[in-house]
């Protein structure tokens, strides 16, 4: 795979991660929409939630990457793509 | 698509496409699984890091999903 498609995939991944993270944390932390701003509790929750989501993601990523089937031929692209995720 | 031999160039294109597809699929799986397990396991937002219960739950969630995938793959293969 060429550099351009790796970069594109990487960007797509980051966007999708952000989307998932904000969906998950708004579901977990924000219960009502009556106020125009976050309460102190909600703010703390969101902050911890994103941290925890990232931790969960990393755990899943190591597991999935460890047990994934072998790529069709190119192995060396794996570390390259991992480096870019974070 | 009538069983004729593909040219080397076409083969290469397919391999490239498959590689790309695989990377994308891996990412998608990771994201889906993260969402699923986060939804199911993480309930305590009073501390910043994953506590022992949550960590165990995440591991169980991942391995359960993995086993589920294997079973369903077998069933699918022999449909």
Backbone of each chain as nested JSON, in Angstrom:
{
  "chains": [
    {"id": "A", "residues": [
      {"number": 1, "name": "UNK", "atoms": {"N": [0.844, -1.219, 0.0], "CA": [0.0, 0.0, 0.0], "C": [0.866, 1.252, 0.0]}},
      {"number": 2, "name": "UNK", "atoms": {"N": [0.414, 2.229, -0.735], "CA": [1.212, 3.445, -0.804], "C": [0.93, 4.355, 0.378]}},
      {"number": 3, "name": "UNK", "atoms": {"N": [1.784, 5.365, 0.536], "CA": [1.689, 6.263, 1.689], "C": [0.365, 6.998, 1.737]}},
      {"number": 4, "name": "UNK", "atoms": {"N": [-0.141, 7.338, 0.549], "CA": [-1.368, 8.145, 0.516], "C": [-2.528, 7.374, 1.12]}},
      {"number": 5, "name": "UNK", "atoms": {"N": [-2.669, 6.113, 0.714], "CA": [-3.827, 5.382, 1.25], "C": [-3.651, 5.071, 2.732]}},
      {"number": 6, "name": "UNK", "atoms": {"N": [-2.396, 4.887, 3.171], "CA": [-2.174, 4.683, 4.607], "C": [-2.605, 5.917, 5.38]}},
      {"number": 7, "name": "UNK", "atoms": {"N": [-2.191, 7.071, 4.869], "CA": [-2.568, 8.333, 5.536], "C": [-4.085, 8.493, 5.551]}},
      {"number": 8, "name": "UNK", "atoms": {"N": [-4.706, 8.179, 4.42], "CA": [-6.163, 8.332, 4.337], "C": [-6.86, 7.429, 5.336]}},
      {"number": 9, "name": "UNK", "atoms": {"N": [-6.407, 6.179, 5.389], "CA": [-7.012, 5.243, 6.336], "C": [-6.833, 5.744, 7.752]}},
      {"number": 10, "name": "UNK", "atoms": {"N": [-5.651, 6.283, 8.016], "CA": [-5.352, 6.782, 9.349], "C": [-6.308, 7.912, 9.735]}},
      {"number": 11, "name": "UNK", "atoms": {"N": [-6.504, 8.833, 8.796], "CA": [-7.408, 9.949, 9.076], "C": [-8.83, 9.457, 9.314]}},
      {"number": 12, "name": "UNK", "atoms": {"N": [-9.227, 8.514, 8.472], "CA": [-10.575, 7.957, 8.604], "C": [-10.743, 7.333, 9.979]}},
      {"number": 13, "name": "UNK", "atoms": {"N": [-9.691, 6.608, 10.376], "CA": [-9.718, 5.93, 11.667], "C": [-9.85, 6.922, 12.805]}},
      {"number": 14, "name": "UNK", "atoms": {"N": [-9.077, 7.998, 12.741], "CA": [-9.119, 8.979, 13.825], "C": [-10.498, 9.62, 13.9]}},
      {"number": 15, "name": "UNK", "atoms": {"N": [-11.053, 9.933, 12.736], "CA": [-12.393, 10.521, 12.724], "C": [-13.413, 9.563, 13.311]}},
      {"number": 16, "name": "UNK", "atoms": {"N": [-13.302, 8.282, 12.931], "CA": [-14.253, 7.294, 13.436], "C": [-14.091, 7.091, 14.935]}},
      {"number": 17, "name": "UNK", "atoms": {"N": [-12.837, 7.148, 15.393], "CA": [-12.605, 7.014, 16.824], "C": [-13.246, 8.152, 17.593]}},
      {"number": 18, "name": "UNK", "atoms": {"N": [-13.059, 9.353, 17.068], "CA": [-13.644, 10.499, 17.756], "C": [-15.163, 10.395, 17.789]}},
      {"number": 19, "name": "UNK", "atoms": {"N": [-15.725, 9.978, 16.679], "CA": [-17.176, 9.812, 16.602], "C": [-17.659, 8.82, 17.658]}},
      {"number": 20, "name": "UNK", "atoms": {"N": [-16.986, 7.68, 17.718], "CA": [-17.378, 6.657, 18.684], "C": [-17.238, 7.153, 20.104]}},
      {"number": 21, "name": "UNK", "atoms": {"N": [-16.103, 7.81, 20.352], "CA": [-15.848, 8.282, 21.705], "C": [-16.911, 9.272, 22.143]}},
      {"number": 22, "name": "UNK", "atoms": {"N": [-17.244, 10.205, 21.269], "CA": [-18.219, 11.2, 21.716], "C": [-19.605, 10.584, 21.859]}},
      {"number": 23, "name": "UNK", "atoms": {"N": [-19.944, 9.624, 20.995], "CA": [-21.222, 8.927, 21.161], "C": [-21.275, 8.211, 22.509]}},
      {"number": 24, "name": "UNK", "atoms": {"N": [-20.198, 7.44, 22.781], "CA": [-20.182, 6.64, 24.003], "C": [-20.271, 7.53, 25.229]}},
      {"number": 25, "name": "UNK", "atoms": {"N": [-19.487, 8.6, 25.238], "CA": [-19.419, 9.405, 26.454], "C": [-20.648, 10.296, 26.616]}},
      {"number": 26, "name": "UNK", "atoms": {"N": [-21.249, 10.699, 25.517], "CA": [-22.477, 11.48, 25.717], "C": [-23.587, 10.559, 26.212]}},
      {"number": 27, "name": "UNK", "atoms": {"N": [-23.561, 9.293, 25.785], "CA": [-24.559, 8.353, 26.3], "C": [-24.331, 8.058, 27.775]}},
      {"number": 28, "name": "UNK", "atoms": {"N": [-23.062, 7.962, 28.172], "CA": [-22.77, 7.587, 29.552], "C": [-22.884, 8.766, 30.51]}},
      {"number": 29, "name": "UNK", "atoms": {"N": [-22.557, 9.952, 30.055], "CA": [-22.397, 11.067, 31.001], "C": [-23.529, 12.093, 30.968]}},
      {"number": 30, "name": "UNK", "atoms": {"N": [-24.104, 12.348, 29.819], "CA": [-25.103, 13.414, 29.727], "C": [-26.489, 12.785, 29.79]}},
      {"number": 31, "name": "UNK", "atoms": {"N": [-27.235, 13.155, 30.813], "CA": [-28.538, 12.516, 30.963], "C": [-29.671, 13.437, 30.529]}},
      {"number": 32, "name": "UNK", "atoms": {"N": [-29.531, 14.723, 30.785], "CA": [-30.631, 15.613, 30.383], "C": [-30.075, 16.844, 29.692]}},
      {"number": 33, "name": "UNK", "atoms": {"N": [-30.931, 17.402, 28.873], "CA": [-30.479, 18.539, 28.067], "C": [-31.238, 19.81, 28.435]}},
      {"number": 34, "name": "UNK", "atoms": {"N": [-31.467, 19.97, 29.736], "CA": [-32.229, 21.149, 30.146], "C": [-31.351, 22.364, 30.361]}},
      {"number": 35, "name": "UNK", "atoms": {"N": [-30.072, 22.144, 30.648], "CA": [-29.163, 23.258, 30.869], "C": [-28.352, 23.541, 29.612]}},
      {"number": 36, "name": "UNK", "atoms": {"N": [-27.899, 24.793, 29.532], "CA": [-27.094, 25.137, 28.368], "C": [-25.64, 24.78, 28.505]}},
      {"number": 37, "name": "UNK", "atoms": {"N": [-25.227, 24.407, 29.717], "CA": [-23.817, 24.06, 29.872], "C": [-23.679, 22.826, 30.763]}},
      {"number": 38, "name": "UNK", "atoms": {"N": [-22.492, 22.218, 30.698], "CA": [-22.256, 21.0, 31.471], "C": [-22.136, 21.317, 32.959]}},
      {"number": 39, "name": "UNK", "atoms": {"N": [-22.684, 20.441, 33.769], "CA": [-22.443, 20.593, 35.2], "C": [-21.035, 20.127, 35.517]}},
      {"number": 40, "name": "UNK", "atoms": {"N": [-20.584, 20.455, 36.736], "CA": [-19.222, 20.064, 37.13], "C": [-19.07, 18.542, 37.072]}},
      {"number": 41, "name": "UNK", "atoms": {"N": [-20.103, 17.862, 37.543], "CA": [-20.064, 16.404, 37.525], "C": [-19.963, 15.857, 36.121]}},
      {"number": 42, "name": "UNK", "atoms": {"N": [-20.747, 16.404, 35.245], "CA": [-20.729, 15.933, 33.857], "C": [-19.372, 16.164, 33.212]}},
      {"number": 43, "name": "UNK", "atoms": {"N": [-18.818, 17.329, 33.529], "CA": [-17.518, 17.637, 32.95], "C": [-16.467, 16.618, 33.395]}},
      {"number": 44, "name": "UNK", "atoms": {"N": [-16.478, 16.336, 34.694], "CA": [-15.52, 15.353, 35.22], "C": [-15.779, 13.996, 34.596]}},
      {"number": 45, "name": "UNK", "atoms": {"N": [-17.061, 13.662, 34.462], "CA": [-17.418, 12.372, 33.872], "C": [-16.901, 12.262, 32.449]}},
      {"number": 46, "name": "UNK", "atoms": {"N": [-17.106, 13.309, 31.676], "CA": [-16.665, 13.284, 30.284], "C": [-15.158, 13.097, 30.201]}},
      {"number": 47, "name": "UNK", "atoms": {"N": [-14.472, 13.797, 31.08], "CA": [-13.021, 13.718, 31.059], "C": [-12.547, 12.297, 31.375]}},
      {"number": 48, "name": "UNK", "atoms": {"N": [-13.138, 11.716, 32.422], "CA": [-12.741, 10.353, 32.784], "C": [-13.203, 9.35, 31.747]}},
      {"number": 49, "name": "UNK", "atoms": {"N": [-14.377, 9.615, 31.207], "CA": [-14.931, 8.713, 30.201], "C": [-14.015, 8.622, 28.994]}},
      {"number": 50, "name": "UNK", "atoms": {"N": [-13.503, 9.772, 28.552], "CA": [-12.652, 9.696, 27.357], "C": [-11.368, 8.943, 27.672]}},
      {"number": 51, "name": "UNK", "atoms": {"N": [-10.84, 9.203, 28.874], "CA": [-9.648, 8.468, 29.279], "C": [-9.903, 6.965, 29.269]}},
      {"number": 52, "name": "UNK", "atoms": {"N": [-11.04, 6.582, 29.849], "CA": [-11.344, 5.163, 29.946], "C": [-11.633, 4.552, 28.582]}},
      {"number": 53, "name": "UNK", "atoms": {"N": [-12.281, 5.321, 27.746], "CA": [-12.569, 4.818, 26.401], "C": [-11.267, 4.518, 25.684]}},
      {"number": 54, "name": "UNK", "atoms": {"N": [-10.322, 5.44, 25.8], "CA": [-9.023, 5.254, 25.169], "C": [-8.336, 4.011, 25.713]}},
      {"number": 55, "name": "UNK", "atoms": {"N": [-8.393, 3.828, 27.04], "CA": [-7.784, 2.64, 27.634], "C": [-8.416, 1.372, 27.082]}},
      {"number": 56, "name": "UNK", "atoms": {"N": [-9.768, 1.4, 27.033], "CA": [-10.473, 0.237, 26.498], "C": [-10.052, -0.021, 25.068]}},
      {"number": 57, "name": "UNK", "atoms": {"N": [-9.991, 1.054, 24.309], "CA": [-9.61, 0.917, 22.898], "C": [-8.24, 0.28, 22.769]}},
      {"number": 58, "name": "UNK", "atoms": {"N": [-7.306, 0.745, 23.58], "CA": [-5.947, 0.2, 23.482], "C": [-5.923, -1.279, 23.834]}},
      {"number": 59, "name": "UNK", "atoms": {"N": [-6.688, -1.641, 24.857], "CA": [-6.762, -3.058, 25.238], "C": [-7.302, -3.892, 24.078]}},
      {"number": 60, "name": "UNK", "atoms": {"N": [-8.416, -3.411, 23.523], "CA": [-9.025, -4.147, 22.413], "C": [-8.054, -4.221, 21.247]}},
      {"number": 61, "name": "UNK", "atoms": {"N": [-7.399, -3.113, 20.985], "CA": [-6.493, -3.058, 19.837], "C": [-5.366, -4.076, 19.964]}},
      {"number": 62, "name": "UNK", "atoms": {"N": [-4.759, -4.155, 21.152], "CA": [-3.68, -5.132, 21.309], "C": [-4.213, -6.54, 21.107]}},
      {"number": 63, "name": "UNK", "atoms": {"N": [-5.393, -6.808, 21.652], "CA": [-5.957, -8.153, 21.502], "C": [-6.281, -8.46, 20.047]}},
      {"number": 64, "name": "UNK", "atoms": {"N": [-6.955, -7.525, 19.395], "CA": [-7.367, -7.77, 18.011], "C": [-6.152, -7.888, 17.102]}},
      {"number": 65, "name": "UNK", "atoms": {"N": [-5.196, -6.987, 17.276], "CA": [-4.01, -7.026, 16.428], "C": [-3.221, -8.299, 16.683]}},
      {"number": 66, "name": "UNK", "atoms": {"N": [-3.231, -8.787, 17.922], "CA": [-2.489, -9.989, 18.246], "C": [-3.083, -11.232, 17.623]}},
      {"number": 67, "name": "UNK", "atoms": {"N": [-4.42, -11.261, 17.52], "CA": [-5.057, -12.489, 17.062], "C": [-5.577, -12.393, 15.64]}},
      {"number": 68, "name": "UNK", "atoms": {"N": [-5.301, -11.287, 14.954], "CA": [-5.809, -11.121, 13.596], "C": [-5.093, -12.063, 12.645]}},
      {"number": 69, "name": "UNK", "atoms": {"N": [-5.768, -12.444, 11.598], "CA": [-5.147, -13.287, 10.585], "C": [-4.017, -12.548, 9.886]}},
      {"number": 70, "name": "UNK", "atoms": {"N": [-3.154, -13.305, 9.267], "CA": [-2.014, -12.682, 8.605], "C": [-2.491, -11.872, 7.406]}},
      {"number": 71, "name": "UNK", "atoms": {"N": [-1.832, -10.724, 7.168], "CA": [-2.148, -9.971, 5.955], "C": [-1.815, -10.794, 4.712]}},
      {"number": 72, "name": "UNK", "atoms": {"N": [-2.39, -10.4, 3.588], "CA": [-2.252, -11.198, 2.378], "C": [-0.785, -11.377, 1.987]}},
      {"number": 73, "name": "UNK", "atoms": {"N": [-0.024, -10.276, 2.004], "CA": [1.41, -10.493, 1.839], "C": [2.276, -9.526, 2.641]}},
      {"number": 74, "name": "UNK", "atoms": {"N": [1.851, -8.273, 2.707], "CA": [2.738, -7.273, 3.281], "C": [2.62, -7.231, 4.796]}},
      {"number": 75, "name": "UNK", "atoms": {"N": [3.672, -7.587, 5.488], "CA": [3.693, -7.524, 6.942], "C": [4.262, -6.193, 7.434]}},
      {"number": 76, "name": "UNK", "atoms": {"N": [5.307, -5.639, 6.781], "CA": [5.98, -4.474, 7.38], "C": [5.103, -3.252, 7.562]}},
      {"number": 77, "name": "UNK", "atoms": {"N": [3.913, -3.217, 6.95], "CA": [3.125, -2.003, 7.115], "C": [2.476, -1.913, 8.5]}},
      {"number": 78, "name": "UNK", "atoms": {"N": [2.496, -3.012, 9.208], "CA": [1.806, -3.041, 10.502], "C": [2.356, -2.035, 11.524]}},
      {"number": 79, "name": "UNK", "atoms": {"N": [3.681, -2.041, 11.797], "CA": [4.184, -1.095, 12.794], "C": [4.007, 0.351, 12.357]}},
      {"number": 80, "name": "UNK", "atoms": {"N": [4.146, 0.587, 11.075], "CA": [3.983, 1.935, 10.519], "C": [2.62, 2.494, 10.877]}},
      {"number": 81, "name": "UNK", "atoms": {"N": [1.596, 1.664, 10.656], "CA": [0.238, 2.139, 10.846], "C": [-0.068, 2.297, 12.335]}},
      {"number": 82, "name": "UNK", "atoms": {"N": [0.537, 1.454, 13.155], "CA": [0.307, 1.545, 14.597], "C": [0.879, 2.829, 15.158]}},
      {"number": 83, "name": "UNK", "atoms": {"N": [2.044, 3.169, 14.668], "CA": [2.725, 4.362, 15.157], "C": [1.849, 5.589, 14.962]}},
      {"number": 84, "name": "UNK", "atoms": {"N": [1.114, 5.596, 13.847], "CA": [0.344, 6.781, 13.541], "C": [-0.94, 6.929, 14.335]}},
      {"number": 85, "name": "UNK", "atoms": {"N": [-1.395, 5.842, 14.925], "CA": [-2.705, 5.924, 15.576], "C": [-2.702, 6.821, 16.786]}},
      {"number": 86, "name": "UNK", "atoms": {"N": [-1.587, 6.909, 17.472], "CA": [-1.57, 7.742, 18.675], "C": [-0.475, 8.793, 18.597]}}
    ]},
    {"id": "B", "residues": [
      {"number": 1, "name": "UNK", "atoms": {"N": [-16.211, -12.603, -15.563], "CA": [-15.851, -13.523, -14.47], "C": [-16.106, -14.947, -14.906]}},
      {"number": 2, "name": "UNK", "atoms": {"N": [-15.443, -15.371, -15.981], "CA": [-15.724, -16.717, -16.463], "C": [-14.493, -17.603, -16.346]}},
      {"number": 3, "name": "UNK", "atoms": {"N": [-13.835, -17.558, -15.185], "CA": [-12.746, -18.469, -14.911], "C": [-11.491, -18.237, -15.72]}},
      {"number": 4, "name": "UNK", "atoms": {"N": [-11.41, -17.113, -16.442], "CA": [-10.188, -16.909, -17.204], "C": [-9.078, -16.414, -16.28]}},
      {"number": 5, "name": "UNK", "atoms": {"N": [-7.841, -16.676, -16.708], "CA": [-6.691, -16.33, -15.886], "C": [-6.552, -14.819, -15.808]}},
      {"number": 6, "name": "UNK", "atoms": {"N": [-6.325, -14.312, -14.597], "CA": [-6.12, -12.878, -14.452], "C": [-4.681, -12.528, -14.776]}},
      {"number": 7, "name": "UNK", "atoms": {"N": [-4.499, -11.335, -15.306], "CA": [-3.124, -10.916, -15.599], "C": [-2.418, -10.573, -14.294]}},
      {"number": 8, "name": "UNK", "atoms": {"N": [-1.092, -10.513, -14.363], "CA": [-0.296, -10.24, -13.164], "C": [-0.664, -8.888, -12.557]}},
      {"number": 9, "name": "UNK", "atoms": {"N": [-0.95, -7.96, -13.439], "CA": [-1.299, -6.612, -12.971], "C": [-2.609, -6.643, -12.183]}},
      {"number": 10, "name": "UNK", "atoms": {"N": [-3.557, -7.395, -12.715], "CA": [-4.84, -7.518, -12.019], "C": [-4.669, -8.211, -10.67]}},
      {"number": 11, "name": "UNK", "atoms": {"N": [-3.834, -9.256, -10.692], "CA": [-3.561, -9.955, -9.436], "C": [-3.04, -8.975, -8.393]}},
      {"number": 12, "name": "UNK", "atoms": {"N": [-2.086, -8.155, -8.85], "CA": [-1.471, -7.189, -7.95], "C": [-2.512, -6.222, -7.406]}},
      {"number": 13, "name": "UNK", "atoms": {"N": [-3.397, -5.8, -8.301], "CA": [-4.445, -4.872, -7.864], "C": [-5.33, -5.507, -6.812]}},
      {"number": 14, "name": "UNK", "atoms": {"N": [-5.644, -6.774, -7.038], "CA": [-6.502, -7.463, -6.07], "C": [-5.814, -7.58, -4.723]}},
      {"number": 15, "name": "UNK", "atoms": {"N": [-4.53, -7.945, -4.771], "CA": [-3.792, -8.085, -3.515], "C": [-3.754, -6.756, -2.769]}},
      {"number": 16, "name": "UNK", "atoms": {"N": [-3.485, -5.679, -3.513], "CA": [-3.456, -4.361, -2.88], "C": [-4.786, -4.028, -2.231]}},
      {"number": 17, "name": "UNK", "atoms": {"N": [-5.834, -4.269, -3.008], "CA": [-7.179, -3.963, -2.521], "C": [-7.495, -4.775, -1.272]}},
      {"number": 18, "name": "UNK", "atoms": {"N": [-7.101, -6.039, -1.31], "CA": [-7.377, -6.912, -0.166], "C": [-6.631, -6.453, 1.075]}},
      {"number": 19, "name": "UNK", "atoms": {"N": [-5.371, -6.047, 0.876], "CA": [-4.594, -5.559, 2.012], "C": [-5.255, -4.355, 2.646]}},
      {"number": 20, "name": "UNK", "atoms": {"N": [-5.671, -3.453, 1.782], "CA": [-6.31, -2.233, 2.268], "C": [-7.589, -2.582, 3.014]}},
      {"number": 21, "name": "UNK", "atoms": {"N": [-8.345, -3.472, 2.403], "CA": [-9.612, -3.892, 2.998], "C": [-9.377, -4.502, 4.368]}},
      {"number": 22, "name": "UNK", "atoms": {"N": [-8.291, -5.267, 4.459], "CA": [-8.042, -5.932, 5.73], "C": [-7.703, -4.936, 6.826]}},
      {"number": 23, "name": "UNK", "atoms": {"N": [-6.867, -3.959, 6.478], "CA": [-6.533, -2.941, 7.48], "C": [-7.8, -2.229, 7.933]}},
      {"number": 24, "name": "UNK", "atoms": {"N": [-8.64, -1.882, 6.961], "CA": [-9.867, -1.172, 7.312], "C": [-10.777, -2.031, 8.172]}},
      {"number": 25, "name": "UNK", "atoms": {"N": [-10.852, -3.304, 7.812], "CA": [-11.702, -4.214, 8.583], "C": [-11.202, -4.357, 10.009]}},
      {"number": 26, "name": "UNK", "atoms": {"N": [-9.868, -4.455, 10.145], "CA": [-9.301, -4.565, 11.484], "C": [-9.68, -3.36, 12.326]}},
      {"number": 27, "name": "UNK", "atoms": {"N": [-9.572, -2.195, 11.711], "CA": [-9.923, -0.975, 12.43], "C": [-11.387, -0.974, 12.825]}},
      {"number": 28, "name": "UNK", "atoms": {"N": [-12.218, -1.361, 11.876], "CA": [-13.652, -1.366, 12.16], "C": [-13.984, -2.323, 13.293]}},
      {"number": 29, "name": "UNK", "atoms": {"N": [-13.376, -3.513, 13.23], "CA": [-13.609, -4.489, 14.287], "C": [-13.19, -3.93, 15.636]}},
      {"number": 30, "name": "UNK", "atoms": {"N": [-11.992, -3.328, 15.639], "CA": [-11.497, -2.772, 16.892], "C": [-12.47, -1.751, 17.455]}},
      {"number": 31, "name": "UNK", "atoms": {"N": [-12.925, -0.87, 16.581], "CA": [-13.843, 0.173, 17.033], "C": [-15.157, -0.419, 17.536]}},
      {"number": 32, "name": "UNK", "atoms": {"N": [-15.72, -1.324, 16.775], "CA": [-16.986, -1.935, 17.17], "C": [-16.867, -2.619, 18.521]}},
      {"number": 33, "name": "UNK", "atoms": {"N": [-15.774, -3.368, 18.645], "CA": [-15.571, -4.12, 19.873], "C": [-15.352, -3.175, 21.037]}},
      {"number": 34, "name": "UNK", "atoms": {"N": [-14.588, -2.122, 20.798], "CA": [-14.385, -1.131, 21.858], "C": [-15.718, -0.573, 22.322]}},
      {"number": 35, "name": "UNK", "atoms": {"N": [-16.543, -0.194, 21.353], "CA": [-17.832, 0.383, 21.717], "C": [-18.688, -0.595, 22.494]}},
      {"number": 36, "name": "UNK", "atoms": {"N": [-18.72, -1.817, 21.99], "CA": [-19.54, -2.836, 22.63], "C": [-19.088, -3.063, 24.07]}},
      {"number": 37, "name": "UNK", "atoms": {"N": [-17.785, -3.261, 24.228], "CA": [-17.269, -3.61, 25.546], "C": [-17.292, -2.409, 26.482]}},
      {"number": 38, "name": "UNK", "atoms": {"N": [-17.074, -1.234, 25.937], "CA": [-17.153, -0.036, 26.762], "C": [-18.57, 0.133, 27.277]}},
      {"number": 39, "name": "UNK", "atoms": {"N": [-19.509, -0.017, 26.378], "CA": [-20.923, 0.09, 26.739], "C": [-21.283, -0.906, 27.835]}},
      {"number": 40, "name": "UNK", "atoms": {"N": [-20.767, -2.119, 27.705], "CA": [-21.161, -3.165, 28.632], "C": [-20.408, -3.099, 29.952]}},
      {"number": 41, "name": "UNK", "atoms": {"N": [-19.165, -2.659, 29.918], "CA": [-18.3, -2.855, 31.088], "C": [-18.064, -1.61, 31.927]}},
      {"number": 42, "name": "UNK", "atoms": {"N": [-17.95, -0.472, 31.291], "CA": [-17.5, 0.706, 32.034], "C": [-18.709, 1.412, 32.623]}},
      {"number": 43, "name": "UNK", "atoms": {"N": [-18.795, 1.393, 33.94], "CA": [-19.945, 2.017, 34.588], "C": [-19.532, 3.055, 35.615]}},
      {"number": 44, "name": "UNK", "atoms": {"N": [-18.313, 2.975, 36.067], "CA": [-17.865, 3.833, 37.151], "C": [-17.007, 4.977, 36.603]}},
      {"number": 45, "name": "UNK", "atoms": {"N": [-17.519, 6.188, 36.747], "CA": [-16.741, 7.314, 36.241], "C": [-16.215, 8.171, 37.384]}},
      {"number": 46, "name": "UNK", "atoms": {"N": [-15.984, 7.509, 38.522], "CA": [-15.429, 8.255, 39.655], "C": [-13.909, 8.197, 39.672]}},
      {"number": 47, "name": "UNK", "atoms": {"N": [-13.367, 7.21, 39.013], "CA": [-11.909, 7.195, 38.907], "C": [-11.499, 7.229, 37.446]}},
      {"number": 48, "name": "UNK", "atoms": {"N": [-10.24, 7.633, 37.261], "CA": [-9.777, 7.913, 35.92], "C": [-9.349, 6.667, 35.158]}},
      {"number": 49, "name": "UNK", "atoms": {"N": [-8.777, 5.707, 35.884], "CA": [-8.324, 4.526, 35.137], "C": [-9.273, 3.335, 35.333]}},
      {"number": 50, "name": "UNK", "atoms": {"N": [-9.149, 2.368, 34.462], "CA": [-10.007, 1.191, 34.525], "C": [-9.741, 0.444, 35.829]}},
      {"number": 51, "name": "UNK", "atoms": {"N": [-10.789, 0.161, 36.592], "CA": [-10.534, -0.615, 37.803], "C": [-10.507, -2.107, 37.459]}},
      {"number": 52, "name": "UNK", "atoms": {"N": [-10.208, -2.93, 38.478], "CA": [-9.967, -4.356, 38.21], "C": [-11.176, -5.041, 37.579]}},
      {"number": 53, "name": "UNK", "atoms": {"N": [-12.355, -4.728, 38.125], "CA": [-13.573, -5.341, 37.581], "C": [-13.763, -4.99, 36.116]}},
      {"number": 54, "name": "UNK", "atoms": {"N": [-13.581, -3.727, 35.825], "CA": [-13.792, -3.275, 34.451], "C": [-12.781, -3.913, 33.511]}},
      {"number": 55, "name": "UNK", "atoms": {"N": [-11.542, -3.985, 33.992], "CA": [-10.505, -4.567, 33.154], "C": [-10.818, -6.038, 32.858]}},
      {"number": 56, "name": "UNK", "atoms": {"N": [-11.203, -6.74, 33.904], "CA": [-11.569, -8.152, 33.736], "C": [-12.736, -8.284, 32.77]}},
      {"number": 57, "name": "UNK", "atoms": {"N": [-13.702, -7.409, 32.942], "CA": [-14.882, -7.439, 32.085], "C": [-14.499, -7.2, 30.627]}},
      {"number": 58, "name": "UNK", "atoms": {"N": [-13.593, -6.264, 30.41], "CA": [-13.164, -5.984, 29.034], "C": [-12.485, -7.213, 28.436]}},
      {"number": 59, "name": "UNK", "atoms": {"N": [-11.616, -7.837, 29.239], "CA": [-10.95, -9.026, 28.723], "C": [-11.948, -10.14, 28.396]}},
      {"number": 60, "name": "UNK", "atoms": {"N": [-12.899, -10.324, 29.306], "CA": [-13.91, -11.344, 29.062], "C": [-14.713, -11.014, 27.817]}},
      {"number": 61, "name": "UNK", "atoms": {"N": [-15.051, -9.746, 27.702], "CA": [-15.837, -9.296, 26.556], "C": [-15.112, -9.589, 25.251]}},
      {"number": 62, "name": "UNK", "atoms": {"N": [-13.802, -9.305, 25.24], "CA": [-13.031, -9.54, 24.021], "C": [-12.967, -11.024, 23.696]}},
      {"number": 63, "name": "UNK", "atoms": {"N": [-12.688, -11.825, 24.721], "CA": [-12.504, -13.249, 24.417], "C": [-13.841, -13.908, 24.075]}},
      {"number": 64, "name": "UNK", "atoms": {"N": [-14.898, -13.441, 24.711], "CA": [-16.222, -13.955, 24.364], "C": [-16.54, -13.656, 22.901]}},
      {"number": 65, "name": "UNK", "atoms": {"N": [-16.253, -12.427, 22.525], "CA": [-16.525, -12.026, 21.153], "C": [-15.702, -12.839, 20.159]}},
      {"number": 66, "name": "UNK", "atoms": {"N": [-14.443, -13.085, 20.533], "CA": [-13.559, -13.849, 19.675], "C": [-14.099, -15.27, 19.469]}},
      {"number": 67, "name": "UNK", "atoms": {"N": [-14.533, -15.873, 20.577], "CA": [-15.056, -17.233, 20.473], "C": [-16.344, -17.271, 19.671]}},
      {"number": 68, "name": "UNK", "atoms": {"N": [-17.152, -16.261, 19.907], "CA": [-18.39, -16.138, 19.126], "C": [-18.079, -16.068, 17.632]}},
      {"number": 69, "name": "UNK", "atoms": {"N": [-17.077, -15.275, 17.295], "CA": [-16.687, -15.135, 15.893], "C": [-16.265, -16.474, 15.304]}},
      {"number": 70, "name": "UNK", "atoms": {"N": [-15.492, -17.225, 16.088], "CA": [-15.019, -18.513, 15.577], "C": [-16.189, -19.449, 15.305]}},
      {"number": 71, "name": "UNK", "atoms": {"N": [-17.11, -19.516, 16.278], "CA": [-18.246, -20.413, 16.115], "C": [-19.069, -20.017, 14.902]}},
      {"number": 72, "name": "UNK", "atoms": {"N": [-19.353, -18.73, 14.817], "CA": [-20.245, -18.289, 13.751], "C": [-19.567, -18.423, 12.388]}},
      {"number": 73, "name": "UNK", "atoms": {"N": [-18.236, -18.279, 12.389], "CA": [-17.485, -18.463, 11.15], "C": [-17.576, -19.904, 10.673]}},
      {"number": 74, "name": "UNK", "atoms": {"N": [-17.45, -20.831, 11.618], "CA": [-17.577, -22.238, 11.263], "C": [-18.953, -22.549, 10.689]}},
      {"number": 75, "name": "UNK", "atoms": {"N": [-19.963, -22.031, 11.387], "CA": [-21.322, -22.271, 10.919], "C": [-21.513, -21.699, 9.524]}},
      {"number": 76, "name": "UNK", "atoms": {"N": [-20.959, -20.508, 9.335], "CA": [-21.113, -19.85, 8.04], "C": [-20.404, -20.623, 6.942]}},
      {"number": 77, "name": "UNK", "atoms": {"N": [-19.233, -21.143, 7.275], "CA": [-18.45, -21.865, 6.28], "C": [-19.171, -23.121, 5.804]}},
      {"number": 78, "name": "UNK", "atoms": {"N": [-19.937, -23.743, 6.706], "CA": [-20.589, -24.992, 6.333], "C": [-22.065, -24.835, 6.035]}},
      {"number": 79, "name": "UNK", "atoms": {"N": [-22.498, -23.624, 5.807], "CA": [-23.901, -23.416, 5.464], "C": [-24.221, -24.072, 4.128]}}
    ]}
  ]
}
